Amino acid sequence: MSSLRCPTCNMLFEIEKTKAMPFCSERCRLVDLGRWLNEEQSVPHVPSLDELEESWLDEPQ
């Protein structure tokens, strides 16, 4: 059997025994969803080259 750590509670669980992959339980899955919806977690924004050029052009010389 394969084991994995739950990203929410850090508990080690058997992959075959959960329907909420990659979480150990439905509760942990919903906790994670709530964090995303409350913007406690997000994908970091990396400015594009165009955005960097625009901000550089907007700065006073």
Number of C-alpha atoms within 10 A of each C-alpha: 7 7 12 15 15 17 14 16 13 12 12 13 18 12 17 10 12 13 11 14 15 16 24 24 17 13 12 19 17 14 13 18 13 13 12 13 11 10 10 9 12 10 7 6 6 8 9 9 8 9 11 12 11 11 9 11 10 9 7 5 5
